[in-house]
Amino acid sequence: MIEPYVYPPRDQEDAEQWLDEHFAKVACRDGIEEILRDGFDGSCLKSGCARNAIEKFGLRQVEAVLASTVRERSWDERFSRRTVEWANACPASSKDPAYSLNAHSVVVDGFVRQYLRAVEEMAQEAREQLVEGQFPQMTL
């Protein structure tokens, strides 16, 4: 499937918002690359890497970068089926090489699995806080 090129908005305010989002995703991509370099020892990804990225860049940015990376490498069979299905279902994802990670596909797959677990844990923590009458602190 060939995706049409989406031109940046022409309105000045929309263009500034588009540029802000673009640079935020690029910064997130670079930050995740650094987290992976520091957190992967050659055979294992340290626990907490995904949560660190979420806390630093927010759920939406991390999701967009990860989903974009998986969708950009649709030919790569080293991603698990669950990862590919998740990436294709992400509404915030695009198939943009500017947001794609350079890390090895197996490392990215492990990071996505860690990300999905972290999101589930954060949702559980938020539910528990709501039961206790506290408002959860989450970064989107």
Residue frames as qw, qx, qy, qz and C-alpha x, y, z in Angstrom:
[[0.000, 0.889, 0.458, 0.000, 0.00, 0.00, 0.00],
 [0.404, 0.281, -0.008, 0.871, 1.37, 3.40, -0.96],
 [0.206, -0.739, -0.481, 0.424, 0.62, 6.12, 1.55],
 [0.305, 0.834, 0.192, 0.419, 0.09, 9.64, 0.21],
 [0.439, 0.086, -0.287, 0.847, 2.55, 12.33, 1.22],
 [0.228, -0.854, -0.461, 0.079, 1.01, 14.65, 3.77],
 [0.350, 0.558, -0.061, 0.750, 2.17, 18.19, 3.22],
 [0.268, -0.262, -0.522, 0.766, 2.82, 20.35, 6.26],
 [0.078, 0.809, 0.562, -0.151, -0.06, 22.72, 7.02],
 [0.369, 0.528, 0.194, 0.741, -0.10, 26.10, 5.30],
 [0.343, -0.877, -0.165, -0.292, -1.61, 28.09, 8.16],
 [0.213, 0.649, -0.525, 0.507, 1.14, 29.69, 10.30],
 [0.562, -0.453, 0.473, -0.506, -0.27, 28.43, 13.61],
 [0.979, 0.053, 0.112, -0.160, -0.81, 24.91, 12.27],
 [0.705, 0.552, -0.357, 0.268, 2.66, 24.92, 10.74],
 [0.059, -0.631, 0.582, -0.510, 4.24, 25.86, 14.07],
 [0.787, -0.262, 0.398, -0.393, 2.29, 23.12, 15.84],
 [0.950, 0.301, -0.083, -0.012, 3.33, 20.61, 13.17],
 [0.465, 0.628, -0.489, 0.388, 6.98, 21.63, 13.54],
 [0.388, -0.545, 0.545, -0.505, 6.78, 21.39, 17.34],
 [0.927, -0.066, 0.264, -0.258, 5.32, 17.87, 17.07],
 [0.825, 0.491, -0.247, 0.132, 7.91, 16.88, 14.47],
 [0.239, 0.636, -0.570, 0.461, 10.86, 18.04, 16.58],
 [0.621, -0.415, 0.473, -0.468, 9.35, 16.42, 19.70],
 [0.982, 0.109, 0.096, -0.122, 9.15, 13.08, 17.89],
 [0.658, 0.578, -0.377, 0.304, 12.71, 13.43, 16.59],
 [0.127, -0.619, 0.575, -0.519, 13.93, 14.25, 20.12],
 [0.836, -0.217, 0.345, -0.367, 12.00, 11.25, 21.43],
 [0.925, 0.348, -0.150, 0.042, 13.55, 9.01, 18.77],
 [0.409, 0.620, -0.508, 0.436, 17.04, 10.20, 19.71],
 [0.421, -0.521, 0.511, -0.539, 16.28, 9.79, 23.41],
 [0.953, -0.052, 0.181, -0.237, 15.05, 6.24, 22.95],
 [0.773, 0.492, -0.339, 0.216, 18.19, 5.45, 20.93],
 [0.080, 0.612, -0.582, 0.529, 20.27, 6.65, 23.87],
 [0.708, -0.330, 0.406, -0.475, 18.17, 4.68, 26.37],
 [0.980, 0.177, -0.030, -0.082, 18.64, 1.55, 24.24],
 [0.554, 0.585, -0.474, 0.355, 22.40, 2.11, 23.98],
 [0.151, -0.526, 0.601, -0.582, 22.67, 2.47, 27.75],
 [0.721, -0.187, 0.404, -0.531, 20.14, -0.24, 28.61],
 [0.962, 0.237, -0.062, -0.121, 21.08, -3.04, 26.23],
 [0.450, -0.682, 0.562, 0.131, 24.18, -5.00, 27.20],
 [0.195, 0.431, -0.797, -0.377, 24.37, -7.12, 24.07],
 [0.245, -0.119, -0.954, -0.126, 22.00, -9.83, 25.20],
 [0.225, -0.602, -0.738, 0.205, 19.48, -8.29, 27.58],
 [0.033, -0.616, -0.140, -0.774, 17.51, -5.07, 27.87],
 [0.131, -0.022, -0.661, 0.739, 17.50, -3.68, 31.40],
 [0.132, -0.671, -0.729, -0.015, 14.11, -3.45, 33.06],
 [0.158, -0.773, -0.293, 0.540, 12.66, 0.02, 33.35],
 [0.304, -0.092, 0.417, 0.851, 13.98, 1.33, 30.03],
 [0.021, -0.528, -0.649, -0.547, 10.51, 1.80, 28.56],
 [0.324, -0.813, -0.458, 0.158, 9.14, 3.42, 31.71],
 [0.413, -0.471, 0.075, 0.776, 12.12, 5.78, 31.66],
 [0.161, 0.156, 0.533, 0.815, 11.28, 6.78, 28.08],
 [0.182, -0.695, -0.642, -0.269, 7.60, 7.26, 28.96],
 [0.398, -0.758, -0.300, 0.421, 8.47, 9.47, 31.92],
 [0.367, -0.356, 0.235, 0.827, 10.90, 11.51, 29.84],
 [0.011, 0.033, -0.537, -0.843, 8.90, 11.91, 26.60],
 [0.572, 0.166, 0.258, -0.761, 5.30, 10.91, 27.37],
 [0.648, 0.164, 0.739, -0.087, 3.13, 8.03, 26.19],
 [0.620, 0.724, 0.206, -0.220, 2.07, 9.56, 22.88],
 [0.228, 0.823, -0.485, -0.188, 5.55, 10.41, 21.67],
 [0.322, -0.372, 0.870, 0.032, 7.05, 7.04, 22.61],
 [0.665, 0.338, 0.646, -0.164, 4.11, 5.22, 21.04],
 [0.542, 0.802, -0.016, -0.252, 4.42, 7.24, 17.83],
 [0.084, 0.723, -0.669, -0.149, 8.15, 6.54, 17.50],
 [0.428, -0.181, 0.884, -0.046, 7.86, 2.82, 18.27],
 [0.664, 0.482, 0.534, -0.203, 4.87, 2.27, 15.99],
 [0.434, 0.834, -0.213, -0.267, 6.52, 4.26, 13.20],
 [0.112, -0.581, 0.796, 0.129, 9.66, 2.14, 13.51],
 [0.520, 0.067, 0.849, -0.068, 7.75, -1.14, 13.29],
 [0.609, 0.671, 0.352, -0.236, 5.56, 0.06, 10.42],
 [0.242, 0.825, -0.420, -0.291, 8.59, 1.39, 8.53],
 [0.014, -0.413, 0.905, 0.102, 10.13, -2.10, 8.74],
 [0.812, 0.098, 0.191, -0.543, 7.02, -4.01, 7.69],
 [0.752, 0.421, -0.495, -0.109, 9.25, -6.40, 5.70],
 [0.115, 0.472, -0.784, 0.386, 11.18, -7.43, 8.83],
 [0.779, -0.261, -0.495, -0.283, 9.93, -10.74, 10.23],
 [0.455, 0.080, -0.674, 0.576, 11.96, -10.42, 13.44],
 [0.330, -0.216, 0.277, -0.876, 9.15, -8.45, 15.07],
 [0.166, 0.193, 0.934, -0.252, 6.66, -10.55, 16.99],
 [0.055, -0.501, -0.724, -0.471, 3.13, -10.82, 15.65],
 [0.278, -0.767, -0.507, 0.277, 1.80, -8.97, 18.71],
 [0.293, -0.499, 0.079, 0.812, 4.20, -6.07, 18.09],
 [0.086, 0.093, 0.601, 0.789, 3.21, -5.77, 14.42],
 [0.170, -0.634, -0.720, -0.226, -0.52, -5.92, 15.25],
 [0.309, -0.725, -0.336, 0.515, -0.07, -3.28, 17.96],
 [0.244, -0.335, 0.259, 0.872, 1.87, -0.95, 15.63],
 [0.001, 0.269, 0.685, 0.677, -0.67, -1.28, 12.84],
 [0.257, -0.699, -0.665, -0.058, -3.50, -0.51, 15.27],
 [0.337, -0.467, -0.239, 0.782, -1.87, 2.64, 16.69],
 [0.279, 0.871, 0.401, 0.054, -3.79, 5.71, 15.58],
 [0.150, -0.933, 0.164, 0.283, -0.86, 8.04, 16.24],
 [0.628, -0.288, 0.554, 0.465, 1.58, 6.10, 14.09],
 [0.559, 0.758, -0.139, -0.306, 2.81, 6.98, 10.67],
 [0.910, 0.083, 0.211, 0.348, 5.25, 5.28, 8.39],
 [0.193, 0.962, -0.154, 0.117, 7.81, 8.06, 8.52],
 [0.840, 0.140, -0.283, 0.441, 11.52, 7.20, 8.39],
 [0.088, 0.665, -0.274, 0.690, 12.32, 10.44, 10.23],
 [0.595, -0.532, 0.302, -0.521, 10.88, 8.91, 13.42],
 [0.966, 0.028, -0.251, -0.049, 12.24, 5.41, 12.91],
 [0.597, -0.688, 0.408, 0.066, 14.79, 4.01, 15.36],
 [0.483, 0.637, -0.594, -0.095, 18.13, 2.71, 14.07],
 [0.444, -0.402, 0.760, -0.254, 18.37, -0.03, 16.69],
 [0.117, 0.089, -0.959, -0.241, 18.26, -3.71, 15.76],
 [0.573, -0.245, -0.417, -0.662, 14.75, -5.05, 15.20],
 [0.660, -0.273, -0.688, 0.130, 15.01, -7.66, 17.95],
 [0.275, -0.129, -0.453, 0.838, 16.03, -4.97, 20.46],
 [0.298, -0.110, -0.110, -0.942, 13.16, -2.75, 19.31],
 [0.642, -0.273, -0.616, -0.365, 10.74, -5.68, 19.64],
 [0.545, -0.268, -0.651, 0.456, 11.90, -6.25, 23.22],
 [0.067, -0.054, -0.232, 0.969, 11.54, -2.55, 23.95],
 [0.461, -0.214, -0.359, -0.783, 7.99, -2.53, 22.54],
 [0.658, -0.327, -0.678, -0.039, 7.06, -5.50, 24.74],
 [0.398, -0.220, -0.505, 0.734, 8.55, -3.70, 27.73],
 [0.138, -0.083, -0.058, -0.985, 6.62, -0.56, 26.73],
 [0.568, -0.309, -0.528, -0.550, 3.33, -2.45, 26.53],
 [0.611, -0.341, -0.650, 0.296, 3.92, -3.98, 29.98],
 [0.236, -0.109, -0.306, 0.916, 4.78, -0.55, 31.40],
 [0.325, -0.206, -0.247, -0.890, 1.58, 0.93, 29.98],
 [0.656, -0.367, -0.619, -0.228, -0.46, -1.90, 31.51],
 [0.530, -0.272, -0.552, 0.584, 1.28, -1.39, 34.88],
 [0.043, 0.014, -0.108, 0.993, 0.68, 2.36, 34.74],
 [0.487, -0.307, -0.422, -0.700, -2.99, 1.80, 33.95],
 [0.666, -0.368, -0.642, 0.095, -3.27, -0.61, 36.89],
 [0.369, -0.166, -0.399, 0.822, -1.59, 1.91, 39.19],
 [0.184, -0.157, -0.124, -0.962, -3.99, 4.61, 37.99],
 [0.609, -0.378, -0.562, -0.412, -7.00, 2.34, 38.67],
 [0.609, -0.327, -0.594, 0.411, -5.70, 1.63, 42.17],
 [0.179, -0.050, -0.215, 0.959, -5.21, 5.34, 42.85],
 [0.372, -0.280, -0.329, -0.822, -8.75, 6.06, 41.68],
 [0.657, -0.405, -0.631, -0.076, -10.11, 3.45, 44.06],
 [0.516, -0.306, -0.449, 0.662, -8.18, 5.10, 46.89],
 [0.011, -0.920, -0.361, 0.151, -9.62, 8.50, 45.91],
 [0.325, -0.611, 0.285, 0.663, -6.39, 9.96, 44.54],
 [0.618, 0.754, -0.001, -0.221, -5.98, 11.41, 41.08],
 [0.872, -0.037, 0.262, 0.412, -3.24, 9.59, 39.09],
 [0.032, -0.822, 0.316, 0.473, -0.20, 11.45, 37.78],
 [0.764, 0.215, 0.522, 0.312, 0.44, 10.48, 34.15],
 [0.027, -0.587, 0.337, 0.736, 2.32, 12.17, 31.34],
 [0.719, 0.536, 0.443, 0.003, 0.68, 12.02, 27.94]]
